[in-house]
Amino acid sequence: MAVLNRLLAECVRDVDGLDAYLKMGPSEKEKIREISERYPICVPPYYLGLINPEDPADPVRRICIPGMQELSGTGVEDTSGEGDNTVIRGMQHKYRQTALILTTNQCSMYCRFCFRKRMVGYSEHETAEHVHKMAEYVAQHTEINNVLLSGGDALINPNETIEMYLQTFSQIPTLDFIRIGTRTPVVLPMRIYEDEELLGILKAGNQKKQILIVTHFNHPNEITPQAKRAVDALIGCGCIVRNQTVLLKGISDDAKTLAKLLNRLVSIGVIPYYVFQCRPARGALDEFQVPLLKGSEVVEEAKSMMNGQAKSIHYCMSHVTGKIEILGTIEEGKMLFKYHQAKYAKDNSRIFVQELAKDQCWL
């Protein structure tokens, strides 16, 4: 706990703190102050140190520093129907084999494109409260073969909370593995490699049930020696580490950048998993979404520069009806899609064609 508390206490949470690292004029500071009243700021000094302060379009800066588009009012608060899939406060059962648990509303860094901006760092209304009731639900629904501990960031929970989740769910024989969703190896890697207690908990947990860490690198500049050290520590505990990235306008919507990111992830032992279409979340829609036609071109061009392991990605959107894989264009303005995971049985593996406008970013 001492390591986590110290690192979280060092996080920058206001405009004046940001100004110590970045070159901001009075107008920008006032705008950021206005945004922070609705969507909170939190950035570790380590992550701020990855920003080039001379470049206002620096990709890391855009990921973590508020932009005025966040107050546009456009977009949807719940982009994938999480409220409709909630079976117990803090637990969702959208896909047959998976239970998703919102373990916390806190992160060590608040991404400006977050699809849970409605709650992360802001509201505890949707986070987990009755863990043993959740375990009973999972045990009774034998079709569930894995749980995903998410948030917020699941690794920002106190160590004893993480241990409690792992011990509780590892006792359920019908679960094959436990997933942990986290940006911690990316934005606060020392939380992992400096905390021997956490590493001991993960190592012990892996002896009972396989733990998969699903992390979230979005740009090659995030792959640092410290990040690699965190990944090495997780692998050393027996964890499998995979990555999901979001295709972000002006950050990763360039084929060379995307290919470099995914190839370098493989080189440090992280296997790419998903490239997600940025969701039309309120506060992120106008700033980060890439049109589907362009996104498909970027992903396919990037694949031509990737090794086979990096090509294990699926380019998908997390839609209300399921994860829909974006397969590519078949003729001018028409795109082929396939349900990778479906909420409803009638959509399982269903392939369909959709005509798209040039600037269309969602279905």
SESENU-98716 format. One record per residue: x, y, z of N, C-alpha, C, CB in turn. Coordinates in steps of 0.1 Angstrom, whole numbers, padded with zeros to 4 digits, always signed. Glycine has a CB too. Layout:
SESENU-98716
XYZXYZXYZXYZ ...
***
This chain:
SESENU-98716
+0008-0012+0000+0000+0000+0000+0008+0013+0000-0009+0000+0012 +0020+0012+0007+0029+0024+0008+0033+0029-0006+0041+0021+0016 +0037+0019-0015+0041+0023-0028+0029+0030-0036+0046+0011-0036 +0018+0023-0036+0006+0029-0043+0002+0042-0038-0006+0019-0042 +0001+0044-0025-0003+0057-0019+0007+0068-0022-0004+0055-0004 +0020+0065-0022+0030+0075-0025+0029+0079-0040+0044+0070-0023 +0027+0069-0049+0026+0073-0063+0014+0080-0066+0027+0060-0071 +0003+0077-0060-0010+0084-0063-0010+0098-0057-0022+0076-0057 -0003+0100-0046-0002+0113-0040+0006+0122-0049+0005+0112-0026 +0015+0117-0057+0024+0125-0066+0017+0129-0079+0036+0118-0069 +0005+0123-0082-0002+0126-0094-0006+0141-0095-0014+0117-0096 -0005+0146-0107-0009+0160-0109-0024+0160-0112-0002+0167-0121 -0032+0169-0104-0046+0169-0105-0052+0182-0107-0052+0163-0092 -0044+0192-0111-0050+0205-0113-0042+0213-0124-0051+0214-0100 -0047+0224-0128-0041+0232-0139-0027+0237-0135-0050+0243-0143 -0026+0242-0123-0013+0247-0119-0002+0236-0119-0014+0253-0104 -0006+0224-0115+0004+0213-0115+0008+0210-0129-0002+0201-0109 -0001+0210-0139+0002+0208-0153+0011+0219-0158-0011+0207-0162 +0009+0231-0154+0017+0242-0159+0031+0241-0156+0011+0255-0154 +0034+0234-0145+0048+0232-0141+0056+0223-0151+0049+0226-0127 +0049+0215-0159+0055+0206-0169+0054+0211-0183+0049+0192-0167 +0043+0218-0186+0040+0222-0200+0039+0237-0201+0026+0216-0204 +0041+0241-0214+0040+0255-0217+0026+0259-0221+0050+0259-0229 +0019+0265-0211+0005+0268-0214+0002+0283-0211-0005+0260-0205 -0005+0289-0220-0008+0303-0219-0020+0305-0210-0011+0310-0232 -0023+0317-0206-0035+0320-0197-0048+0315-0202-0036+0335-0194 -0050+0316-0215-0063+0312-0222-0064+0297-0221-0063+0316-0236 -0054+0289-0224-0054+0275-0223-0057+0270-0209-0042+0268-0229 -0050+0276-0199-0052+0272-0185-0066+0275-0181-0042+0280-0176 -0072+0286-0185-0086+0288-0181-0095+0278-0187-0090+0302-0185 -0093+0274-0200-0101+0264-0206-0100+0251-0199-0097+0263-0221 -0088+0247-0196-0086+0234-0189-0092+0234-0175-0071+0231-0188 -0091+0246-0169-0098+0247-0155-0113+0245-0157-0095+0261-0149 -0119+0250-0167-0133+0248-0170-0137+0234-0172-0138+0257-0182 -0129+0227-0180-0131+0213-0183-0130+0204-0171-0121+0208-0194 -0120+0207-0162-0117+0199-0151-0129+0199-0141-0105+0204-0144 -0138+0209-0142-0149+0210-0133-0159+0199-0137-0156+0224-0134 -0159+0194-0149-0168+0183-0153-0161+0170-0155-0174+0187-0167 -0149+0170-0160-0141+0158-0162-0127+0160-0155-0139+0155-0177 -0125+0152-0144-0113+0155-0136-0100+0152-0143-0114+0146-0124 -0089+0158-0138-0076+0156-0143-0068+0148-0133-0069+0170-0145 -0060+0138-0139-0051+0131-0130-0040+0125-0140-0058+0119-0122 -0028+0130-0138-0017+0125-0146-0004+0123-0137-0014+0135-0158 +0002+0111-0137+0014+0109-0130+0026+0118-0136+0018+0094-0129 +0035+0122-0127+0046+0130-0133+0054+0121-0143+0056+0134-0121 +0055+0108-0141+0062+0100-0150+0056+0101-0164+0062+0085-0146 +0043+0101-0165+0036+0102-0178+0038+0116-0184+0022+0098-0177 +0037+0126-0176+0039+0140-0181+0053+0141-0187+0037+0150-0170 +0062+0134-0181+0076+0134-0186+0078+0129-0200+0085+0127-0176 +0068+0121-0205+0069+0116-0219+0065+0126-0229+0060+0104-0220 +0059+0138-0225+0054+0148-0234+0066+0157-0238+0043+0156-0227 +0066+0160-0251+0074+0171-0256+0067+0184-0254+0078+0169-0271 +0071+0192-0244+0064+0205-0241+0064+0215-0253+0070+0211-0229 +0073+0213-0262+0074+0223-0274+0064+0219-0284+0088+0222-0280 +0057+0208-0283+0048+0203-0294+0034+0203-0289+0053+0189-0299 +0025+0212-0293+0011+0212-0288+0003+0200-0293+0005+0225-0292 +0008+0194-0304+0001+0182-0309+0008+0169-0305+0001+0183-0324 +0017+0170-0295+0023+0158-0290+0013+0147-0287+0032+0161-0277 +0014+0134-0291+0004+0124-0289+0001+0121-0275+0008+0112-0296 +0012+0120-0267+0010+0118-0252+0002+0129-0246+0023+0115-0245 +0006+0141-0250-0001+0153-0244-0016+0152-0247+0004+0166-0250 -0020+0148-0260-0034+0148-0264-0041+0137-0256-0035+0146-0279 -0034+0126-0253-0041+0115-0245-0044+0120-0231-0031+0103-0245 -0036+0128-0225-0038+0131-0211-0042+0145-0207-0026+0127-0203 -0041+0155-0216-0044+0169-0213-0057+0172-0219-0032+0178-0218 -0066+0178-0211-0080+0182-0216-0079+0191-0228-0088+0188-0205 -0089+0189-0237-0091+0197-0249-0106+0202-0249-0089+0189-0262 -0108+0214-0255-0121+0220-0254-0132+0212-0260-0121+0233-0261 -0129+0203-0269-0140+0194-0274-0147+0186-0264-0134+0185-0285 -0141+0185-0252-0147+0177-0242-0160+0183-0237-0138+0175-0230 -0162+0196-0239-0174+0203-0235-0184+0205-0246-0170+0216-0229 -0182+0198-0257-0191+0201-0269-0205+0196-0266-0185+0194-0281 -0207+0186-0257-0220+0181-0255-0225+0170-0264-0230+0192-0255 -0217+0167-0275-0221+0157-0284-0216+0143-0279-0215+0160-0298 -0222+0133-0285-0219+0119-0281-0228+0113-0271-0205+0119-0275 -0225+0101-0267-0234+0093-0259-0227+0089-0246-0238+0080-0266 -0234+0090-0234-0227+0086-0222-0224+0072-0220-0236+0091-0210 -0233+0063-0224-0231+0049-0223-0232+0043-0237-0242+0042-0214 -0220+0041-0243-0219+0038-0258-0222+0023-0261-0206+0042-0263 -0221+0015-0251-0222+0000-0254-0233-0006-0246-0209-0007-0253 -0242+0002-0240-0253-0004-0232-0249-0011-0219-0260-0014-0241 -0239-0005-0212-0235-0011-0200-0246-0011-0189-0222-0004-0194 -0254-0001-0189-0265-0001-0179-0274-0012-0181-0272+0012-0180 -0277-0015-0194-0287-0026-0197-0281-0040-0194-0291-0025-0211 -0268-0041-0193-0262-0054-0191-0258-0056-0176-0249-0055-0199 -0261-0047-0167-0257-0048-0153-0267-0057-0146-0258-0034-0147 -0261-0068-0140-0269-0078-0133-0269-0076-0118-0265-0092-0137 -0258-0071-0113-0256-0067-0099-0248-0054-0100-0248-0078-0091 -0250-0045-0091-0243-0032-0091-0228-0035-0092-0246-0024-0078 -0222-0030-0103-0208-0032-0105-0204-0044-0114-0201-0033-0093 -0214-0052-0117-0211-0064-0126-0220-0064-0138-0212-0077-0117 -0214-0067-0149-0222-0068-0162-0220-0082-0168-0217-0057-0172 -0231-0086-0174-0230-0099-0181-0236-0097-0195-0238-0110-0173 -0228-0092-0204-0232-0090-0217-0230-0101-0227-0226-0077-0223 -0218-0107-0225-0214-0118-0234-0214-0131-0225-0199-0116-0239 -0219-0142-0232-0223-0154-0225-0212-0159-0215-0226-0165-0235 -0199-0159-0220-0188-0165-0212-0181-0156-0203-0178-0171-0222 -0185-0143-0203-0177-0133-0195-0186-0125-0185-0170-0124-0205 -0181-0123-0173-0186-0114-0164-0176-0102-0162-0189-0120-0150 -0181-0090-0163-0172-0078-0162-0175-0071-0149-0174-0069-0174 -0165-0068-0142-0167-0062-0129-0160-0048-0128-0161-0071-0117 -0167-0038-0125-0162-0024-0124-0157-0023-0109-0172-0013-0127 -0144-0026-0107-0139-0027-0094-0136-0013-0087-0126-0034-0094 -0135-0003-0095-0132+0010-0090-0136+0021-0100-0117+0012-0086 -0138+0033-0096-0140+0044-0105-0127+0053-0107-0151+0053-0101 -0116+0048-0101-0104+0056-0101-0093+0050-0111-0098+0055-0087 -0085+0059-0116-0074+0056-0125-0062+0065-0120-0077+0059-0140 -0050+0061-0123-0038+0069-0120-0036+0080-0131-0026+0061-0118 -0043+0078-0142-0043+0088-0153-0056+0087-0160-0031+0085-0163 -0063+0099-0162-0076+0099-0169-0074+0102-0184-0085+0110-0162 -0076+0092-0192-0075+0094-0206-0086+0102-0211-0075+0080-0214 -0083+0112-0220-0093+0121-0225-0103+0115-0234-0087+0133-0231 -0101+0103-0240-0110+0097-0249-0118+0086-0242-0102+0090-0260 -0117+0085-0228-0124+0074-0221-0138+0073-0224-0121+0076-0206 -0143+0060-0226-0157+0058-0229-0165+0057-0216-0159+0045-0237 -0158+0057-0205-0166+0057-0192-0164+0071-0185-0161+0046-0183 -0163+0081-0193-0161+0095-0187-0173+0098-0177-0160+0105-0198 -0184+0092-0180-0196+0094-0171-0193+0091-0156-0208+0086-0176 -0184+0082-0154-0182+0077-0140-0167+0077-0136-0187+0063-0140 -0157+0075-0145-0144+0074-0140-0138+0086-0134-0135+0070-0152 -0134+0085-0121-0129+0096-0114-0140+0106-0109-0119+0104-0122 -0153+0101-0111-0164+0111-0109-0175+0105-0101-0169+0115-0122 -0180+0093-0104-0191+0087-0098-0189+0073-0094-0204+0088-0107 -0193+0069-0082-0191+0055-0077-0204+0047-0079-0187+0055-0063 -0214+0053-0086-0227+0047-0086-0227+0034-0093-0237+0056-0094 -0218+0031-0102-0218+0019-0110-0207+0009-0106-0216+0022-0124 -0199+0012-0096-0188+0003-0092-0193-0008-0082-0177+0011-0086 -0184-0018-0081-0187-0030-0074-0189-0027-0059-0177-0041-0076 -0199-0035-0053-0202-0033-0039-0203-0046-0032-0215-0025-0037 -0209-0056-0038-0211-0069-0032-0204-0080-0039-0226-0072-0031 -0191-0082-0036-0183-0091-0043-0187-0106-0042-0168-0090-0039 -0191-0109-0030-0195-0123-0027-0208-0127-0034-0196-0126-0012 -0217-0117-0036-0229-0119-0043-0226-0121-0058-0239-0106-0042 -0216-0114-0063-0211-0115-0077-0205-0129-0079-0200-0105-0080 -0197-0134-0069-0192-0147-0070-0202-0158-0070-0182-0150-0058 -0213-0156-0063-0224-0165-0063-0231-0166-0077-0235-0162-0052 -0232-0154-0083-0238-0153-0096-0230-0160-0106-0240-0138-0100 -0217-0158-0106-0207-0165-0115-0208-0180-0113-0193-0159-0113 -0208-0184-0101-0208-0199-0098-0221-0205-0103-0206-0201-0083 -0232-0198-0102-0245-0203-0106-0246-0203-0122-0256-0195-0100 -0239-0194-0128-0240-0193-0143-0228-0200-0149-0241-0178-0148 -0229-0213-0150-0217-0221-0154-0212-0218-0168-0220-0235-0153 -0220-0211-0176-0215-0207-0190-0204-0197-0189-0227-0202-0198 -0203-0190-0177-0192-0180-0176-0179-0187-0173-0196-0170-0164 -0170-0185-0182-0157-0192-0180-0145-0182-0177-0153-0200-0192 -0148-0169-0176-0138-0159-0172-0145-0147-0166-0129-0156-0184 -0137-0140-0157-0142-0127-0152-0131-0116-0156-0144-0127-0137 -0136-0104-0159-0127-0093-0162-0128-0083-0151-0131-0087-0176 -0118-0081-0144-0117-0070-0134-0113-0057-0140-0107-0074-0122 -0122-0048-0141-0120-0036-0148-0122-0024-0139-0128-0035-0161 -0125-0012-0145-0128+0000-0137-0132+0011-0146-0116+0003-0129 -0127+0023-0143-0114+0026-0137-0103+0016-0141-0115+0027-0122 -0093+0016-0133-0081+0008-0135-0080-0002-0123-0068+0016-0136 -0081-0015-0126-0082-0025-0116-0069-0026-0107-0085-0039-0122 -0058-0022-0112-0045-0022-0105-0043-0010-0096-0034-0024-0114 -0053-0001-0096-0052+0011-0087-0060+0007-0074-0058+0023-0094 -0066-0004-0073-0072-0009-0061-0060-0012-0051-0080-0021-0063 -0063-0010-0038-0053-0015-0028-0050-0029-0030-0059-0012-0014 -0038-0033-0026-0033-0047-0028-0043-0057-0021-0019-0049-0022 -0048-0054-0009-0057-0063-0003-0070-0065-0010-0060-0059+0012 -0074-0055-0018-0086-0056-0026-0084-0065-0038-0091-0042-0030 -0072-0063-0044-0069-0072-0056-0068-0086-0051-0055-0067-0062 -0061-0088-0040-0060-0102-0034-0073-0108-0031-0051-0102-0022 -0082-0100-0026-0096-0105-0023-0103-0109-0035-0104-0094-0016 -0102-0101-0046-0109-0105-0059-0103-0118-0064-0107-0094-0069 -0090-0119-0064-0083-0131-0070-0087-0143-0061-0068-0129-0070 -0086-0142-0048-0089-0154-0040-0104-0158-0041-0086-0151-0025 -0113-0148-0042-0127-0151-0043-0130-0159-0056-0135-0138-0042 -0125-0154-0067-0129-0159-0080-0121-0171-0084-0128-0149-0091 -0109-0173-0078-0101-0184-0082-0107-0197-0076-0086-0182-0077 -0116-0196-0067-0122-0208-0061-0133-0213-0069-0127-0204-0047 -0137-0206-0080-0148-0211-0088-0143-0220-0099-0156-0199-0094 -0146-0233-0098-0140-0243-0107-0144-0241-0122-0144-0256-0103 -0155-0234-0125-0159-0233-0139-0152-0221-0146-0174-0230-0140 -0144-0213-0139-0136-0203-0145-0123-0208-0150-0134-0191-0135 -0119-0205-0162-0107-0209-0168-0095-0199-0165-0108-0211-0183 -0099-0186-0164-0089-0176-0161-0096-0163-0156-0081-0173-0174 -0087-0154-0151-0092-0141-0146-0084-0131-0153-0090-0140-0130 -0091-0121-0159-0085-0110-0166-0085-0098-0157-0093-0107-0179 -0074-0090-0159-0073-0077-0152-0071-0066-0163-0061-0077-0141 -0080-0057-0164-0079-0046-0173-0072-0034-0167-0093-0041-0179 -0061-0029-0173-0053-0019-0166-0044-0011-0176-0044-0025-0156 -0043+0002-0173-0033+0011-0180-0021+0013-0172-0040+0024-0184 -0020+0007-0160-0009+0009-0151+0005+0006-0157-0011+0001-0138 +0007-0005-0164+0020-0007-0170+0024+0005-0180+0021-0020-0178 +0015+0012-0185+0017+0023-0194+0019+0036-0187+0005+0024-0204 +0011+0040-0178+0011+0053-0172+0018+0054-0159-0003+0058-0171 +0019+0043-0151+0025+0043-0138+0032+0029-0136+0014+0046-0127 +0041+0026-0144+0047+0012-0144+0054+0009-0131+0057+0011-0155 +0059+0019-0124+0066+0017-0111+0056+0012-0100+0073+0029-0106 +0043+0014-0102+0033+0008-0093+0035-0007-0093+0019+0012-0097 +0039-0013-0104+0041-0027-0105+0054-0032-0101+0038-0031-0120 +0065-0026-0107+0078-0032-0104+0084-0028-0091+0088-0029-0115 +0079-0017-0084+0084-0013-0071+0076-0020-0060+0083+0002-0070 +0065-0026-0063+0056-0031-0052+0057-0047-0051+0042-0027-0055 +0066-0051-0043+0069-0066-0041+0056-0073-0036+0080-0068-0032 +0049-0066-0028+0036-0072-0022+0027-0075-0034+0030-0062-0012 +0024-0065-0043+0016-0068-0054+0020-0079-0063+0014-0055-0063 +0033-0079-0065+0039-0090-0074+0037-0104-0067+0054-0088-0076 +0038-0104-0054+0036-0117-0046+0022-0121-0047+0040-0115-0032 +0012-0112-0047-0002-0115-0048-0005-0121-0062-0011-0102-0046 +0001-0114-0072-0002-0119-0086+0005-0133-0088+0004-0109-0096 +0017-0135-0083+0023-0148-0084+0015-0159-0077+0037-0147-0079 +0010-0156-0065+0002-0166-0058-0011-0168-0065+0000-0161-0043 -0017-0158-0071-0029-0159-0078-0028-0168-0090-0034-0145-0082 -0017-0167-0097-0014-0175-0109-0013-0190-0106-0002-0170-0116 -0009-0193-0094-0008-0207-0090-0022-0213-0088+0000-0208-0077 -0032-0205-0087-0046-0210-0085-0054-0209-0098-0053-0203-0074 -0052-0198-0105-0060-0196-0117-0052-0187-0126-0074-0190-0114 -0051-0190-0139-0043-0182-0148-0048-0167-0149-0044-0188-0163 -0039-0158-0147-0043-0144-0148-0038-0138-0161-0036-0136-0136 -0047-0131-0168-0043-0124-0180-0044-0109-0177-0053-0128-0192 -0033-0102-0180-0033-0087-0179-0036-0082-0193-0019-0082-0174 -0047-0074-0194-0051-0067-0206-0047-0053-0205-0066-0070-0210 -0036-0049-0211-0032-0035-0209-0036-0027-0222-0017-0034-0206 -0030-0014-0222-0036-0004-0231-0026+0006-0236-0048+0002-0225 -0016+0001-0244-0007+0010-0250-0013+0016-0263+0007+0003-0254 -0012+0029-0265-0019+0036-0276-0009+0043-0286-0028+0046-0271 +0004+0044-0282+0013+0051-0290+0027+0045-0287+0013+0066-0288 +0036+0045-0297+0050+0039-0294+0057+0047-0284+0058+0039-0307 +0054+0060-0282+0061+0068-0272+0058+0063-0258+0058+0082-0273 +0048+0055-0256+0045+0050-0243+0053+0037-0239+0030+0046-0242 +0060+0031-0249+0068+0019-0247+0082+0024-0243+0068+0010-0260 +0084+0025-0230+0096+0030-0224+0103+0018-0216+0093+0042-0215 +0116+0021-0212+0123+0011-0204+0115+0008-0191+0136+0016-0200 +0108+0018-0185+0100+0015-0173+0088+0007-0176+0096+0029-0167 +0082+0009-0188+0070+0001-0192+0074-0014-0194+0063+0007-0204 +0086-0015-0201+0091-0029-0203+0094-0036-0190+0104-0028-0212 +0100-0028-0180+0103-0034-0167+0090-0039-0160+0110-0024-0158 +0079-0031-0162+0066-0035-0156+0061-0048-0163+0056-0024-0157 +0062-0048-0176+0057-0060-0183+0065-0072-0179+0058-0058-0199 +0079-0071-0178+0087-0082-0174+0083-0087-0161+0102-0077-0174 +0080-0078-0151+0076-0082-0138+0063-0090-0138+0075-0069-0129 +0054-0085-0146+0041-0093-0147+0043-0107-0153+0031-0085-0156 +0051-0107-0164+0054-0120-0170+0061-0129-0160+0062-0119-0183 +0070-0123-0152+0077-0131-0142+0068-0137-0131+0088-0122-0136 +0056-0131-0130+0047-0136-0120+0038-0147-0126+0038-0125-0115 +0040-0150-0139+0032-0160-0146+0020-0154-0153+0027-0169-0136 +0019-0141-0154+0008-0135-0161+0010-0135-0176+0006-0120-0156 -0001-0137-0183-0001-0135-0198-0004-0120-0200-0010-0145-0206 +0003-0113-0208+0001-0099-0211-0003-0097-0225+0013-0090-0207 -0015-0091-0227-0020-0087-0240-0024-0073-0240-0033-0096-0244 -0026-0067-0252-0029-0053-0253-0040-0050-0263-0016-0046-0259 -0048-0040-0258-0059-0035-0267-0056-0020-0269-0073-0038-0262 -0056-0015-0281-0054-0001-0284-0066+0005-0290-0041+0000-0293 -0067+0018-0290-0078+0025-0296-0072+0033-0308-0086+0034-0286 -0079+0032-0319-0075+0040-0331-0079+0054-0328-0081+0035-0344 -0070+0063-0327-0073+0077-0322-0068+0087-0333-0066+0080-0309 -0077+0096-0336-0073+0107-0346-0062+0115-0342-0086+0116-0349 -0052+0116-0350-0040+0125-0347-0030+0118-0338-0045+0137-0341 -0033+0106-0333-0024+0099-0324-0019+0086-0330-0031+0096-0311 -0029+0077-0334-0025+0064-0339-0031+0061-0353-0028+0053-0329 -0037+0071-0359-0044+0068-0372-0035+0070-0384-0056+0078-0374 -0023+0066-0382-0012+0066-0392-0007+0052-0393-0001+0077-0390 -0006+0046-0405-0002+0032-0406+0012+0029-0400-0003+0027-0420 +0021+0038-0403+0035+0035-0398+0035+0036-0382+0045+0046-0403 +0028+0045-0377+0027+0046-0362+0021+0034-0356+0020+0059-0358 +0009+0030-0362+0002+0018-0356+0011+0005-0358-0011+0016-0364 +0017+0004-0369+0026-0008-0371+0038-0008-0361+0031-0009-0385 +0044+0004-0359+0055+0005-0350+0050+0001-0336+0061+0019-0350 +0039+0006-0332+0033+0003-0318+0032-0012-0316+0020+0010-0316 +0025-0018-0326+0021-0033-0324+0034-0041-0325+0011-0037-0334 +0043-0038-0334+0055-0046-0335+0064-0045-0323+0063-0042-0348 +0065-0033-0318+0073-0031-0306+0067-0037-0293+0075-0016-0303 +0053-0038-0293+0047-0045-0282+0051-0059-0282+0032-0043-0283 +0051-0066-0294+0055-0080-0294+0069-0081-0290+0053-0085-0309 +0078-0072-0293+0092-0073-0289+0094-0072-0274+0099-0061-0296 +0085-0067-0267+0086-0066-0252+0077-0077-0245+0083-0052-0246 +0071-0086-0253+0064-0097-0247+0049-0094-0245+0070-0100-0234 +0044-0084-0252+0030-0081-0251+0023-0084-0264+0027-0066-0247 +0013-0093-0264+0007-0097-0277-0005-0089-0280+0002-0112-0276 -0006-0082-0291-0017-0073-0295-0030-0082-0296-0015-0066-0308 -0041-0076-0292-0054-0083-0290-0065-0076-0299-0058-0083-0275 -0068-0064-0295-0078-0056-0303-0072-0043-0307-0090-0054-0295 -0076-0038-0319-0076-0024-0322-0090-0019-0322-0068-0021-0336 -0094-0011-0313-0108-0007-0312-0111+0007-0319-0111-0005-0297 -0122+0007-0326-0127+0019-0331-0131+0028-0319-0140+0017-0340 -0127+0041-0319-0130+0050-0308-0145+0051-0306-0123+0063-0309 -0150+0050-0295-0164+0051-0292-0169+0065-0293-0168+0044-0279 -0182+0067-0296-0188+0080-0297-0192+0085-0283-0200+0081-0306 -0182+0085-0274-0185+0089-0260-0186+0104-0259-0174+0083-0250 -0195+0108-0250-0197+0123-0247-0184+0128-0242-0209+0126-0238 -0178+0138-0247-0166+0144-0243-0154+0139-0251-0164+0141-0228 -0156+0129-0260-0145+0124-0268-0148+0123-0283-0142+0110-0263 -0161+0123-0286-0166+0121-0300-0159+0130-0310-0181+0123-0301 -0159+0143-0308-0154+0152-0319-0139+0152-0320-0159+0166-0316 -0132+0148-0309-0118+0150-0308-0110+0138-0314-0114+0152-0294 -0115+0126-0312-0107+0114-0314-0112+0104-0324-0105+0107-0301 -0124+0104-0328-0129+0094-0337-0124+0095-0351-0144+0094-0338 -0121+0083-0357-0116+0082-0371-0127+0076-0379-0102+0073-0371 -0130+0082-0391-0140+0075-0400-0137+0061-0402-0142+0083-0413 -0147+0052-0403-0145+0038-0405-0138+0035-0418-0159+0031-0405 -0141+0041-0429-0134+0039-0441-0120+0041-0440-0141+0047-0453 -0116+0053-0434-0102+0056-0432-0095+0046-0423-0100+0070-0428 -0102+0043-0412-0097+0034-0402-0093+0021-0407-0106+0033-0390 -0102+0015-0416-0099+0003-0422-0087+0003-0431-0111-0002-0430 -0085+0014-0438-0073+0016-0447-0061+0016-0438-0075+0029-0455 -0061+0024-0427-0050+0025-0419-0046+0011-0413-0052+0035-0407 -0056+0004-0408-0053-0009-0402-0047-0019-0412-0066-0015-0395 -0053-0019-0424-0048-0029-0434-0034-0025-0439-0058-0029-0446 -0031-0012-0441-0018-0008-0445-0008-0011-0434-0018+0007-0448 -0012-0009-0421-0003-0012-0410+0000-0027-0409-0009-0008-0396 -0010-0035-0412-0007-0050-0412+0004-0054-0422-0020-0057-0416 +0005-0047-0433+0015-0050-0443+0029-0048-0438+0013-0042-0456 +0030-0040-0427+0043-0037-0421+0045-0045-0408+0044-0023-0418 +0036-0054-0404+0036-0061-0392+0041-0075-0393+0023-0061-0385 +0047-0080-0382+0050-0095-0382+0038-0103-0379+0061-0098-0371 +0038-0116-0380+0027-0124-0378+0020-0123-0364+0030-0138-0381 +0028-0122-0354+0023-0121-0340+0015-0108-0339+0034-0121-0330 +0020-0097-0344+0013-0084-0343+0000-0084-0351+0022-0072-0348 +0000-0092-0361-0012-0093-0370-0023-0101-0363-0009-0100-0383 -0022-0105-0351-0032-0113-0344-0044-0104-0339-0027-0120-0332 -0043-0091-0342-0053-0081-0338-0066-0083-0345-0048-0067-0341 -0077-0079-0339-0090-0078-0345-0094-0063-0344-0101-0087-0338 -0097-0057-0356-0102-0043-0356-0117-0043-0354-0098-0036-0370 -0121-0038-0342-0135-0040-0338-0141-0027-0332-0136-0051-0327 -0154-0027-0332-0161-0017-0324-0169-0024-0313-0170-0008-0333 -0169-0018-0301-0178-0023-0290-0191-0017-0291-0171-0021-0276 -0200-0023-0298-0213-0018-0301-0223-0023-0290-0218-0022-0315 -0235-0016-0290-0245-0021-0280-0249-0035-0282-0258-0012-0282 -0248-0040-0295-0252-0054-0298-0240-0064-0297-0258-0054-0312 -0228-0059-0295-0217-0068-0294-0204-0062-0300-0220-0081-0301 -0193-0070-0300-0181-0066-0306-0182-0069-0321-0168-0073-0300 -0181-0059-0329-0183-0061-0344-0169-0059-0350-0194-0051-0349 -0165-0069-0357-0152-0068-0364-0154-0061-0377-0146-0082-0366 -0144-0052-0380-0145-0044-0392-0135-0050-0402-0140-0029-0389 -0141-0057-0411-0133-0066-0420-0127-0058-0432-0142-0077-0426 -0133-0048-0437-0128-0040-0448-0138-0037-0458-0116-0048-0454 -0134-0028-0468-0143-0024-0479-0144-0035-0489-0138-0011-0485 -0156-0037-0495-0157-0046-0506-0160-0039-0519-0169-0056-0503 -0165-0027-0519-0166-0019-0531-0168-0004-0526-0178-0023-0540 -0168+0005-0535-0169+0019-0531-0180+0022-0521-0171+0028-0544 -0176+0027-0509-0185+0031-0499-0192+0020-0491-0195+0039-0505 -0189+0007-0494-0195-0004-0487-0185-0012-0479-0202-0013-0497 -0188-0016-0467-0179-0022-0458-0185-0035-0453-0175-0013-0447 -0176-0045-0451-0180-0058-0446-0177-0059-0431-0172-0070-0453 -0186-0064-0423-0185-0065-0409-0189-0079-0404-0194-0055-0401 -0184-0083-0393-0187-0096-0387-0188-0095-0372-0177-0107-0392 -0198-0102-0366-0198-0102-0351-0187-0111-0346-0212-0106-0347 -0178-0105-0339-0167-0112-0332-0173-0118-0319-0155-0103-0329 -0181-0110-0312-0188-0115-0300-0202-0108-0301-0181-0111-0286 -0212-0115-0298-0226-0110-0299-0233-0111-0286-0233-0117-0310 -0241-0100-0283-0250-0101-0271-0261-0110-0273-0255-0086-0268 -0266-0111-0286-0278-0119-0289-0274-0131-0297-0289-0111-0296 -0279-0143-0294-0275-0155-0301-0277-0154-0317-0283-0167-0296 -0287-0147-0321-0290-0146-0335-0279-0139-0343-0303-0138-0337 -0271-0131-0336-0260-0124-0342-0246-0132-0342-0258-0111-0336 -0246-0143-0336-0233-0150-0334-0227-0153-0348-0235-0164-0327 -0215-0147-0350-0207-0148-0362-0214-0143-0375-0203-0163-0364 -0224-0135-0373-0231-0130-0384-0223-0120-0392-0244-0123-0380 -0223-0121-0405-0215-0112-0415-0226-0104-0421-0207-0120-0425 -0223-0091-0423-0232-0082-0430-0224-0071-0437-0242-0076-0420 -0231-0064-0446-0226-0053-0454-0233-0041-0450-0227-0056-0469 -0225-0030-0449-0231-0017-0445-0226-0006-0455-0228-0013-0430 -0235+0002-0460-0231+0013-0468-0227+0025-0459-0242+0017-0478 -0216+0031-0461-0211+0041-0451-0209+0055-0458-0198+0036-0445 -0212+0065-0451-0208+0078-0455-0193+0080-0453-0216+0090-0448 -0187+0089-0460-0172+0090-0460-0167+0094-0446-0167+0101-0469 -0175+0102-0438-0171+0106-0425-0178+0098-0414-0175+0121-0423 -0184+0087-0417-0192+0079-0407-0182+0072-0398-0201+0069-0414 -0184+0073-0385-0174+0067-0375-0180+0056-0367-0169+0078-0366 -0193+0053-0368-0200+0044-0359-0212+0038-0367-0204+0050-0346 -0217+0027-0362-0230+0021-0367-0241+0024-0358-0228+0006-0369 
***
